[in-house]
Every structure is written in structure tokens, then in C-alpha cells.
């Protein structure tokens, strides 16, 4: 049974800040009583969103903040992810590549969006006050 837990963090949009974002997920997972598999999935989702912000949203890094909020709910974890990158809805039509490419062709990018879609549900995206805000739920 999942326990009530809430964790929030603000991080610079820099590669080295990913370590601190992971620590937030680990702290939340322990407080919520998530099993190893749920923690790994949640970590992967946060990593993919964060790396996309740094790499694509800020061209490799910036001091612009990323806000991550994790909250437990009955049977689920709720994730709110916000950044100051240019508007991008990873759940919009055509935002992710298909998981398999034709033989002999390799396309870089998009797999993280596909995994995020696979591991989460109930997506809510908005661009408000210069921020991307993505809210997701992950069943646990």
C-alpha cells in the first residue's frame, strides 16, 4: 500500500542537476513506500523529461529553473513537471517517434517521449506564464 508522501524540488536546467532530481525521486519513493520497479519507472520518466528540457529546450543547459512535484494518491503517483523552455507538449500528436524504425534506419530522439507515454497516463499539458506544465499520473 502506498503511503502519503509529497516532495518538491527546483533545479537548474543543467546536466549536473539531474543527480539532484534523481535524489528527489528516490526520497519520494522511499517515503511513499514504492517498490523498486515503480521507483525505476518514475526515475526514468523524470530523467527523460529533465534531459529533454536541458538538451532540446535549453540547448545543453541554462540557469532556467525546472520544478518537479511528486505526490502520492490512492494507487498512483502524481507528477507535475514545469520548465521555462520553449512550448512543447510531449503528448501532442506526432511528438514521439514509433518504438521501431524500419530495418537499417536509425532515428535519434523521441524514444523518451514514447517511454513516458507508456509508463504514465492522464496527461495534462499547458503553457502558462512562460512555463511548460505537464501533469501525469503513474499507476503503482
DSSP file (Angstrom, degrees, kcal/mol; ACC not computed):
  #  RESIDUE AA STRUCTURE BP1 BP2  ACC     N-H-->O    O-->H-N    N-H-->O    O-->H-N    TCO  KAPPA ALPHA  PHI   PSI    X-CA   Y-CA   Z-CA
    1    1 A X              0   0    0      0, 0.0     2,-0.2     0, 0.0    73,-0.0   0.000 360.0 360.0 360.0 133.9    0.0    0.0    0.0
    2    2 A X        -     0   0    0     71,-0.1     2,-0.2     1,-0.0    31,-0.2  -0.523 360.0-140.4 -76.4 139.1    1.3    3.4   -0.9
    3    3 A X        -     0   0    0     29,-2.8     2,-0.3    -2,-0.2    70,-0.1  -0.612  30.0 -89.9 -95.8 158.5    1.8    5.9    1.9
    4    4 A X        +     0   0    0     -2,-0.2     2,-0.3    67,-0.1    -1,-0.1  -0.515  60.6 157.3 -67.8 127.4    1.0    9.6    1.7
    5    5 A X        -     0   0    0     -2,-0.3    67,-2.4    27,-0.1     2,-0.3  -0.993  22.7-174.8-152.5 151.0    4.1   11.5    0.5
    6    6 A X  E     +A   71   0A   0     -2,-0.3     2,-0.4    65,-0.2    65,-0.2  -0.970   7.1 174.2-147.9 130.8    4.9   14.8   -1.2
    7    7 A X  E     -A   70   0A   0     63,-2.5    63,-3.0    -2,-0.3     2,-0.3  -0.999   4.8-174.4-138.4 140.2    8.2   16.1   -2.4
    8    8 A X  E     +A   69   0A   0     -2,-0.4     2,-0.3    61,-0.2    61,-0.2  -0.973   6.5 173.1-131.2 147.5    9.1   19.3   -4.4
    9    9 A X  E     -A   68   0A   0     59,-2.2    59,-2.6    -2,-0.3     2,-0.4  -0.996  20.9-151.8-151.6 153.4   12.3   20.5   -5.9
   10   10 A X  E     +A   67   0A   0     -2,-0.3     2,-0.3    57,-0.2    57,-0.2  -0.997  24.0 177.7-125.9 131.9   13.6   23.2   -8.1
   11   11 A X  E     -A   66   0A   0     55,-2.7    55,-2.4    -2,-0.4     2,-0.1  -0.952  32.4-108.6-135.2 148.7   16.7   22.6  -10.2
   12   12 A X  E     -A   65   0A   0     -2,-0.3     2,-2.4    53,-0.2    53,-0.2  -0.492  39.8-110.5 -70.5 148.6   18.8   24.5  -12.8
   13   13 A X  E    S+A   62   0A   0     51,-1.6    49,-2.1    49,-0.5     2,-0.3  -0.392  79.7 120.3 -79.3  62.5   18.3   23.2  -16.4
   14   14 A X  E >  S-A   61   0A   0     -2,-2.4     3,-1.6    47,-0.3     4,-0.4  -0.951  73.9-120.2-129.2 146.7   21.8   21.8  -16.4
   15   15 A X  G >  S+     0   0    0     45,-0.5     3,-1.5    -2,-0.3     4,-0.3   0.869 112.0  57.4 -53.7 -39.5   23.1   18.2  -16.9
   16   16 A X  G >  S+     0   0    0      1,-0.3     3,-0.7     2,-0.2     4,-0.4   0.705  95.6  65.3 -69.1 -17.7   24.8   18.1  -13.5
   17   17 A X  G <> S+     0   0    0     -3,-1.6     4,-1.8     1,-0.2     3,-0.4   0.619  79.3  82.5 -78.0 -12.4   21.4   18.9  -11.7
   18   18 A X  H <> S+     0   0    0     -3,-1.5     4,-2.6    -4,-0.4    -1,-0.2   0.867  83.8  60.5 -59.3 -35.9   20.0   15.6  -12.9
   19   19 A X  H <> S+     0   0    0     -3,-0.7     4,-1.8    -4,-0.3    -1,-0.2   0.903 106.1  46.3 -57.2 -42.7   21.7   13.9  -10.0
   20   20 A X  H  > S+     0   0    0     -3,-0.4     4,-1.8    -4,-0.4    -1,-0.2   0.859 109.9  53.2 -71.2 -35.3   19.7   16.1   -7.6
   21   21 A X  H  X S+     0   0    0     -4,-1.8     4,-1.8     2,-0.2    -2,-0.2   0.907 109.0  50.0 -64.6 -41.1   16.4   15.4   -9.5
   22   22 A X  H  X S+     0   0    0     -4,-2.6     4,-2.5     1,-0.2    -2,-0.2   0.903 107.2  54.4 -61.7 -41.0   17.1   11.7   -9.1
   23   23 A X  H  X S+     0   0    0     -4,-1.8     4,-2.5     1,-0.2    -1,-0.2   0.868 105.6  53.6 -62.3 -36.4   17.7   12.1   -5.4
   24   24 A X  H  X S+     0   0    0     -4,-1.8     4,-2.5     2,-0.2    -1,-0.2   0.927 109.6  47.6 -62.3 -44.8   14.3   13.8   -5.1
   25   25 A X  H  X S+     0   0    0     -4,-1.8     4,-2.9     2,-0.2    -2,-0.2   0.913 112.4  49.3 -63.1 -43.2   12.6   10.8   -6.8
   26   26 A X  H  X S+     0   0    0     -4,-2.5     4,-2.2     2,-0.2    -2,-0.2   0.908 111.7  48.4 -63.6 -42.3   14.5    8.4   -4.5
   27   27 A X  H  X S+     0   0    0     -4,-2.5     4,-2.3     2,-0.2    -2,-0.2   0.926 114.4  46.1 -63.7 -45.3   13.5   10.3   -1.4
   28   28 A X  H  X S+     0   0    0     -4,-2.5     4,-2.7     2,-0.2     5,-0.2   0.935 110.8  52.7 -61.8 -46.5    9.9   10.4   -2.5
   29   29 A X  H  X>S+     0   0    0     -4,-2.9     5,-2.4     1,-0.2     4,-0.9   0.894 110.9  46.9 -58.9 -42.5    9.8    6.8   -3.5
   30   30 A X  H  <5S+     0   0    0     -4,-2.2     3,-0.4     3,-0.2    -1,-0.2   0.925 113.7  47.7 -65.3 -44.5   11.1    5.7    0.0
   31   31 A X  H  <5S+     0   0    0     -4,-2.3    -2,-0.2     1,-0.2    -1,-0.2   0.858 115.2  45.6 -65.6 -35.0    8.6    8.0    1.8
   32   32 A X  H  <5S-     0   0    0     -4,-2.7   -29,-2.8    -5,-0.2    -1,-0.2   0.598 110.4-121.3 -84.2 -11.7    5.7    6.7   -0.3
   33   33 A X  T  <5 +     0   0    0     -4,-0.9    -3,-0.2    -3,-0.4    -4,-0.1   0.809  47.8 172.1  76.1  29.9    6.8    3.1    0.0
   34   34 A X      < -     0   0    0     -5,-2.4    -1,-0.2    -6,-0.2     2,-0.1  -0.435  31.3-119.3 -70.6 145.3    7.1    2.5   -3.7
   35   35 A X     >  -     0   0    0    105,-0.2     4,-2.4    -2,-0.1     5,-0.2  -0.304  32.7 -97.1 -76.9 171.4    8.6   -0.8   -4.8
   36   36 A X  H  > S+     0   0    0      1,-0.2     4,-2.3     2,-0.2     5,-0.1   0.865 122.5  51.5 -59.0 -40.5   11.9   -0.9   -6.8
   37   37 A X  H  > S+     0   0    0      2,-0.2     4,-2.3     1,-0.2    -1,-0.2   0.926 110.8  46.9 -65.7 -45.4   10.1   -1.3  -10.1
   38   38 A X  H  > S+     0   0    0      1,-0.2     4,-2.5     2,-0.2     5,-0.2   0.900 112.4  51.0 -63.6 -40.5    7.8    1.7   -9.6
   39   39 A X  H  X S+     0   0    0     -4,-2.4     4,-2.6     1,-0.2    -1,-0.2   0.909 109.8  50.2 -62.1 -42.1   10.8    3.8   -8.4
   40   40 A X  H  X S+     0   0    0     -4,-2.3     4,-2.3    -5,-0.2    -2,-0.2   0.909 111.7  47.4 -64.1 -42.4   12.7    2.8  -11.5
   41   41 A X  H  X S+     0   0    0     -4,-2.3     4,-2.3     2,-0.2    -2,-0.2   0.931 113.5  47.4 -63.9 -45.4    9.8    3.8  -13.8
   42   42 A X  H  X S+     0   0    0     -4,-2.5     4,-2.4     1,-0.2     5,-0.2   0.908 111.6  51.2 -63.2 -41.7    9.3    7.1  -12.1
   43   43 A X  H  X S+     0   0    0     -4,-2.6     4,-2.8    -5,-0.2    -1,-0.2   0.920 109.6  50.3 -60.4 -44.3   13.0    7.8  -12.2
   44   44 A X  H  X S+     0   0    0     -4,-2.3     4,-2.7     2,-0.2    -2,-0.2   0.913 110.1  49.6 -61.6 -43.7   13.1    7.1  -15.9
   45   45 A X  H  X S+     0   0    0     -4,-2.3     4,-2.3     2,-0.2     5,-0.2   0.942 113.9  45.1 -61.5 -47.8   10.1    9.4  -16.6
   46   46 A X  H  X S+     0   0    0     -4,-2.4     4,-2.7     1,-0.2     5,-0.2   0.916 113.3  51.0 -63.6 -42.8   11.7   12.3  -14.6
   47   47 A X  H  X S+     0   0    0     -4,-2.8     4,-3.1    -5,-0.2     5,-0.3   0.930 110.6  48.8 -59.3 -45.8   15.1   11.7  -16.3
   48   48 A X  H  X S+     0   0    0     -4,-2.7     4,-2.2     1,-0.2    -2,-0.2   0.925 113.7  45.4 -63.1 -45.0   13.6   11.8  -19.8
   49   49 A X  H  X S+     0   0    0     -4,-2.3     4,-2.1    -5,-0.2    -1,-0.2   0.931 116.3  46.7 -62.3 -44.8   11.7   15.0  -19.1
   50   50 A X  H  X S+     0   0    0     -4,-2.7     4,-2.6     2,-0.2    -2,-0.2   0.931 112.3  48.1 -65.4 -47.2   14.7   16.6  -17.5
   51   51 A X  H  X S+     0   0    0     -4,-3.1     4,-3.1     1,-0.2     5,-0.4   0.885 111.1  52.0 -62.8 -38.5   17.2   15.6  -20.2
   52   52 A X  H  X>S+     0   0    0     -4,-2.2     4,-2.0    -5,-0.3     5,-1.8   0.900 109.5  49.8 -64.5 -39.5   14.8   16.8  -22.9
   53   53 A X  I  <>S+     0   0    0     -4,-2.1     5,-1.4     3,-0.2     4,-0.3   0.956 116.9  40.6 -60.8 -49.6   14.5   20.2  -21.1
   54   54 A X  I  <5S+     0   0    0     -4,-2.6     6,-3.0     3,-0.2     7,-0.6   0.947 124.6  35.7 -64.2 -50.1   18.2   20.5  -20.9
   55   55 A X  I  <5S+     0   0    0     -4,-3.1     4,-0.3     4,-0.2    -3,-0.2   0.949 134.5  17.1 -73.9 -52.0   19.1   19.2  -24.3
   56   56 A X  I  <5S+     0   0    0     -4,-2.0    -3,-0.2    -5,-0.4    -2,-0.1   0.848 128.0  46.0 -94.8 -38.1   16.3   20.4  -26.5
   57   57 A X  I   <S+     0   0    0     -5,-1.8    29,-0.5    -4,-0.3    -3,-0.2   0.845 130.5  19.6 -75.1 -33.8   14.7   23.2  -24.5
   58   58 A X  S > <S-     0   0    0     -5,-1.4     3,-1.3    -4,-0.4    -1,-0.2   0.166 101.1-115.3-126.8  18.1   17.9   24.9  -23.5
   59   59 A X  T 3  S-     0   0    0     -4,-0.3    -4,-0.2     1,-0.3    -3,-0.2   0.795  89.9 -27.5  57.6  33.5   20.4   23.7  -26.0
   60   60 A X  T 3  S-     0   0    0     -6,-3.0   -45,-0.5    -7,-0.2    -1,-0.3   0.249 126.6 -22.6 113.6 -12.4   22.6   21.9  -23.5
   61   61 A X  E <   +A   14   0A   0     -3,-1.3     2,-0.3    -7,-0.6   -47,-0.3  -0.577  50.9 177.4 148.8 150.9   21.9   23.8  -20.3
   62   62 A X  E     -A   13   0A   0    -49,-2.1   -49,-0.5     2,-0.2    -4,-0.1  -0.960  43.3-109.4-162.4 168.3   20.8   27.1  -18.7
   63   63 A X  E    S+     0   0A   0     -2,-0.3   -49,-0.1   -51,-0.2    -1,-0.0   0.491  76.6 123.7 -84.5  -3.0   20.1   28.5  -15.3
   64   64 A X  E     -     0   0A   0    -51,-0.2   -51,-1.6   -52,-0.1    -2,-0.2  -0.317  66.4-110.7 -58.4 138.1   16.4   28.5  -16.0
   65   65 A X  E     -A   12   0A   0    -53,-0.2    19,-0.8   -52,-0.1     2,-0.4  -0.338  22.0-157.9 -78.0 153.9   14.6   26.5  -13.3
   66   66 A X  E     -AB  11  83A   0    -55,-2.4   -55,-2.7    17,-0.2     2,-0.5  -0.996  12.3-155.7-121.7 131.5   12.8   23.2  -13.5
   67   67 A X  E     -AB  10  82A   0     15,-2.5    15,-2.6    -2,-0.4     2,-0.4  -0.932   9.8-174.1-111.6 132.2   10.2   22.4  -10.9
   68   68 A X  E     -AB   9  81A   0    -59,-2.6   -59,-2.2    -2,-0.5     2,-0.4  -0.993   2.7-177.6-127.2 127.9    9.3   18.9  -10.0
   69   69 A X  E     -AB   8  80A   0     11,-2.5    11,-2.6    -2,-0.4     2,-0.4  -0.995   2.9-171.9-125.4 129.3    6.5   17.9   -7.6
   70   70 A X  E     +AB   7  79A   0    -63,-3.0   -63,-2.5    -2,-0.4     2,-0.4  -0.981   9.1 173.0-121.4 129.7    5.7   14.3   -6.7
   71   71 A X  E     -AB   6  78A   0      7,-2.3     7,-3.5    -2,-0.4     2,-0.2  -0.998  25.9-129.4-138.6 140.3    2.6   13.4   -4.7
   72   72 A X  E     + B   0  77A   0    -67,-2.4     2,-0.3    -2,-0.4     5,-0.2  -0.617  27.7 174.2 -86.3 150.0    1.1   10.1   -3.7
   73   73 A X  E >   - B   0  76A   0      3,-2.7     3,-2.4    -2,-0.2     2,-0.2  -0.929  51.6 -63.0-143.7 162.9   -2.5    9.3   -4.4
   74   74 A X  T 3  S-     0   0    0     -2,-0.3     3,-0.1     1,-0.3   -71,-0.0  -0.325 121.9 -12.4 -55.1 114.6   -4.5    6.1   -3.9
   75   75 A X  T 3  S+     0   0    0     -2,-0.2    65,-2.2     1,-0.2     2,-0.3   0.568 129.5  68.9  72.9  10.0   -2.9    3.6   -6.3
   76   76 A X  E <   -BC  73 139A   0     -3,-2.4    -3,-2.7    63,-0.3     2,-0.4  -0.978  66.7-133.9-153.7 162.7   -1.0    6.3   -8.2
   77   77 A X  E     -BC  72 138A   0     61,-2.2    61,-2.5    -2,-0.3     2,-0.5  -0.980  24.0-148.0-116.3 135.2    1.9    8.8   -8.1
   78   78 A X  E     -BC  71 137A   0     -7,-3.5    -7,-2.3    -2,-0.4     2,-0.5  -0.913  12.7-166.9-106.9 128.8    1.1   12.3   -9.5
   79   79 A X  E     -BC  70 136A   0     57,-2.7    57,-2.8    -2,-0.5     2,-0.5  -0.959   8.4-171.4-117.2 127.9    4.0   14.1  -11.2
   80   80 A X  E     -BC  69 135A   0    -11,-2.6   -11,-2.5    -2,-0.5     2,-0.5  -0.989  10.3-176.0-116.2 124.2    3.9   17.8  -12.0
   81   81 A X  E     +BC  68 134A   0     53,-3.0    53,-2.9    -2,-0.5     2,-0.4  -0.982   3.9 176.8-124.2 124.3    6.9   18.9  -14.2
   82   82 A X  E     +BC  67 133A   0    -15,-2.6   -15,-2.5    -2,-0.5     2,-0.3  -0.972   3.6 164.6-130.5 143.6    7.4   22.5  -15.1
   83   83 A X  E     -BC  66 132A   0     49,-1.6    49,-2.5    -2,-0.4   -17,-0.2  -0.959  41.4-125.1-148.6 168.4   10.2   24.3  -17.0
   84   84 A X        +     0   0    0    -19,-0.8     3,-0.1    -2,-0.3   -18,-0.1   0.053  68.4 122.7-101.9  22.3   10.9   27.6  -18.8
   85   85 A X  S    S-     0   0    0      1,-0.2     3,-0.1    47,-0.1    -2,-0.1  -0.286  78.0 -73.2 -75.0 168.2   11.8   26.0  -22.1
   86   86 A X  S    S-     0   0    0    -29,-0.5    -1,-0.2     1,-0.2    46,-0.1  -0.248  73.7 -72.5 -56.8 153.4   10.0   27.0  -25.3
   87   87 A X        +     0   0    0     -3,-0.1     2,-0.3    40,-0.0    -1,-0.2  -0.220  65.7 159.3 -53.6 130.3    6.5   25.5  -25.5
   88   88 A X        -     0   0    0     -3,-0.1     2,-0.7     3,-0.0    -3,-0.1  -0.862  25.8-163.5-156.7 120.4    6.5   21.7  -26.1
   89   89 A X    >   -     0   0    0     -2,-0.3     3,-1.8     1,-0.1     6,-0.1  -0.900   3.6-165.9-104.0 105.7    3.7   19.2  -25.4
   90   90 A X  T 3  S+     0   0    0     -2,-0.7    -1,-0.1     1,-0.3    27,-0.1   0.638  88.7  55.9 -68.0 -11.0    5.2   15.7  -25.5
   91   91 A X  T 3  S+     0   0    0      4,-0.1    -1,-0.3     2,-0.1     3,-0.1   0.377  82.1 112.3-101.0   3.8    1.7   14.3  -25.7
   92   92 A X  S X  S-     0   0    0     -3,-1.8     3,-2.1     1,-0.1     4,-0.3  -0.400  86.2 -80.7 -71.7 154.1    0.7   16.2  -28.8
   93   93 A X  T 3  S+     0   0    0      1,-0.3    -1,-0.1     2,-0.1    -4,-0.1  -0.317 117.4  12.9 -54.9 129.0    0.1   14.2  -32.0
   94   94 A X  T 3  S+     0   0    0      2,-0.1    -1,-0.3    -3,-0.1    -3,-0.1   0.515  89.3 118.3  83.1   5.4    3.5   13.5  -33.7
   95   95 A X  S <  S+     0   0    0     -3,-2.1     2,-0.3    -5,-0.1    18,-0.1   0.709  70.7  47.8 -78.1 -18.8    5.6   14.4  -30.7
   96   96 A X  S    S-     0   0    0     -4,-0.3     2,-0.2    17,-0.1    -2,-0.1  -0.906  79.9-123.5-123.9 149.8    7.1   11.0  -30.2
   97   97 A X        -     0   0    0     -2,-0.3     2,-0.1    13,-0.2    17,-0.1  -0.487  37.9 -96.8 -82.6 159.4    8.7    8.5  -32.6
   98   98 A X        -     0   0    0     -2,-0.2    -1,-0.1     1,-0.1    16,-0.1  -0.443  35.3-116.5 -68.4 151.0    7.4    5.0  -33.0
   99   99 A X  S    S+     0   0    0     -2,-0.1     2,-0.4     1,-0.1    -1,-0.1   0.746  97.7  49.2 -66.4 -21.9    9.3    2.5  -31.0
  100  100 A X        -     0   0    0      3,-0.0     2,-0.3     0, 0.0    -2,-0.1  -0.966  68.3-160.7-123.1 134.5   10.6    0.6  -34.0
  101  101 A X        -     0   0    0     -2,-0.4     3,-0.1     4,-0.2     4,-0.1  -0.728  39.3 -84.2-103.0 157.1   12.2    2.1  -37.1
  102  102 A X    >   -     0   0    0     -2,-0.3     3,-2.3     1,-0.1    -1,-0.1  -0.232  65.2 -77.2 -56.9 151.5   12.4    0.3  -40.5
  103  103 A X  T 3  S+     0   0    0      1,-0.3    -1,-0.1    -3,-0.1     3,-0.1  -0.220 119.4  16.5 -53.0 133.0   15.4   -2.1  -40.8
  104  104 A X  T 3  S+     0   0    0      1,-0.2     2,-0.4    -3,-0.1    -1,-0.3   0.351 104.5 103.8  86.4  -6.3   18.6   -0.2  -41.5
  105  105 A X    <   -     0   0    0     -3,-2.3     2,-0.4    -4,-0.1    -1,-0.2  -0.920  45.3-175.8-113.3 134.6   17.3    3.2  -40.3
  106  106 A X        -     0   0    0     -2,-0.4     2,-0.5    -3,-0.1    -3,-0.0  -0.995   3.6-170.0-128.5 130.4   18.0    4.8  -37.0
  107  107 A X        -     0   0    0     -2,-0.4     2,-0.3     2,-0.1   -10,-0.0  -0.980  17.6-137.6-120.4 128.6   16.5    8.0  -35.8
  108  108 A X        +     0   0    0     -2,-0.5    -2,-0.0     2,-0.1     2,-0.0  -0.662  64.2  22.2 -85.5 136.4   17.8    9.7  -32.7
  109  109 A X  S    S+     0   0    0     -2,-0.3    -2,-0.1   -12,-0.0   -12,-0.1   0.039  79.3  73.7  97.9 156.9   15.3   11.1  -30.3
  110  110 A X     >  +     0   0    0    -14,-0.1     4,-1.9     1,-0.0   -13,-0.2   0.103  68.3  99.8  93.0 -22.1   11.7   10.6  -29.4
  111  111 A X  H  > S+     0   0    0      1,-0.2     4,-2.7     2,-0.2     5,-0.2   0.882  80.1  55.7 -66.8 -37.0   12.1    7.3  -27.5
  112  112 A X  H  > S+     0   0    0      1,-0.2     4,-2.5     2,-0.2    -1,-0.2   0.892 106.7  50.1 -61.4 -39.8   12.0    9.0  -24.1
  113  113 A X  H  > S+     0   0    0      2,-0.2     4,-2.4     1,-0.2    -1,-0.2   0.913 110.2  51.1 -63.6 -42.2    8.7   10.6  -25.0
  114  114 A X  H  X S+     0   0    0     -4,-1.9     4,-2.1     2,-0.2    -2,-0.2   0.928 111.4  47.0 -60.8 -45.7    7.4    7.2  -26.0
  115  115 A X  H  X S+     0   0    0     -4,-2.7     4,-2.5     2,-0.2    -2,-0.2   0.896 110.4  52.8 -63.9 -40.3    8.5    5.6  -22.7
  116  116 A X  H  X S+     0   0    0     -4,-2.5     4,-1.3     1,-0.2    -1,-0.2   0.916 110.4  47.8 -61.4 -42.9    7.0    8.5  -20.8
  117  117 A X  H  < S+     0   0    0     -4,-2.4    -1,-0.2     1,-0.2    -2,-0.2   0.885 112.5  50.3 -62.9 -38.5    3.7    7.9  -22.6
  118  118 A X  H  < S+     0   0    0     -4,-2.1    -2,-0.2     1,-0.2    -1,-0.2   0.891 115.0  41.0 -68.5 -41.0    3.9    4.1  -21.9
  119  119 A X  H  < S+     0   0    0     -4,-2.5    20,-0.3    -5,-0.1     2,-0.2   0.630 117.1  45.0 -85.1 -15.0    4.6    4.5  -18.1
  120  120 A X     <  -     0   0    0     -4,-1.3     2,-0.3    -5,-0.2    18,-0.2  -0.736  58.1-174.7-126.5 172.0    2.2    7.3  -17.3
  121  121 A X  E     +D  137   0A   0     16,-2.8    16,-2.4    -2,-0.2    -3,-0.0  -0.868  56.2  56.5-149.9-176.3   -1.4    8.3  -18.0
  122  122 A X  E    S-     0   0A   0     -2,-0.3    -1,-0.1    14,-0.2     2,-0.1   0.894  70.5-166.8  53.6  48.1   -3.9   11.1  -17.5
  123  123 A X  E     -     0   0A   0     13,-0.1     2,-0.4    -3,-0.1    13,-0.2  -0.400  14.5-177.2 -72.2 141.8   -1.6   13.7  -19.2
  124  124 A X  E     -D  135   0A   0     11,-2.0    11,-2.8    -2,-0.1     2,-0.4  -0.957   5.6-177.1-137.0 116.5   -2.4   17.4  -18.8
  125  125 A X  E     +D  134   0A   0     -2,-0.4     2,-0.3     9,-0.2     9,-0.2  -0.926   8.5 160.9-118.0 140.2   -0.3   19.9  -20.6
  126  126 A X  E     -D  133   0A   0      7,-2.0     7,-2.8    -2,-0.4     2,-0.6  -0.984  32.6-142.0-149.8 149.7   -0.5   23.7  -20.5
  127  127 A X  E     +D  132   0A   0     -2,-0.3     2,-0.4     5,-0.2     5,-0.2  -0.943  37.9 168.6-111.0 107.3    1.9   26.5  -21.4
  128  128 A X  E >   -D  131   0A   0      3,-2.2     3,-1.5    -2,-0.6    -2,-0.1  -0.974  57.3 -13.9-128.1 130.4    1.2   29.1  -18.7
  129  129 A X  T 3  S-     0   0    0     -2,-0.4    -1,-0.1     1,-0.3     3,-0.1   0.845 130.2 -47.2  52.3  40.7    3.0   32.3  -17.8
  130  130 A X  T 3  S+     0   0    0      1,-0.2     2,-0.4    -3,-0.1    -1,-0.3   0.643 118.0 110.1  78.3  15.8    6.1   31.3  -19.8
  131  131 A X  E <   - D   0 128A   0     -3,-1.5    -3,-2.2   -47,-0.1     2,-0.5  -0.964  64.6-135.2-126.2 139.4    6.2   27.8  -18.4
  132  132 A X  E     -CD  83 127A   0    -49,-2.5   -49,-1.6    -2,-0.4     2,-0.5  -0.781  27.4-167.6 -78.1 133.1    5.5   24.3  -19.8
  133  133 A X  E     -CD  82 126A   0     -7,-2.8    -7,-2.0    -2,-0.5     2,-0.5  -0.974   8.0-179.7-128.1 119.6    3.4   22.5  -17.2
  134  134 A X  E     -CD  81 125A   0    -53,-2.9   -53,-3.0    -2,-0.5     2,-0.5  -0.974   5.2-170.0-119.7 124.4    3.0   18.8  -17.6
  135  135 A X  E     +CD  80 124A   0    -11,-2.8   -11,-2.0    -2,-0.5     2,-0.3  -0.964  14.4 169.8-116.5 131.0    0.9   16.8  -15.1
  136  136 A X  E     -C   79   0A   0    -57,-2.8   -57,-2.7    -2,-0.5     2,-0.4  -0.911  23.4-145.1-135.6 158.5    1.0   13.0  -15.2
  137  137 A X  E     -CD  78 121A   0    -16,-2.4   -16,-2.8    -2,-0.3     2,-0.5  -0.976   8.6-163.6-124.0 143.4   -0.2   10.0  -13.2
  138  138 A X  E     -C   77   0A   0    -61,-2.5   -61,-2.2    -2,-0.4   -18,-0.1  -0.987  21.3-128.4-126.9 121.4    1.6    6.7  -12.9
  139  139 A X  E      C   76   0A   0     -2,-0.5   -63,-0.3   -20,-0.3   -64,-0.1  -0.428 360.0 360.0 -67.1 139.6   -0.2    3.7  -11.5
  140  140 A X              0   0    0    -65,-2.2   -64,-0.2    -2,-0.1  -105,-0.2   0.317 360.0 360.0-130.7 360.0    1.5    1.9   -8.7
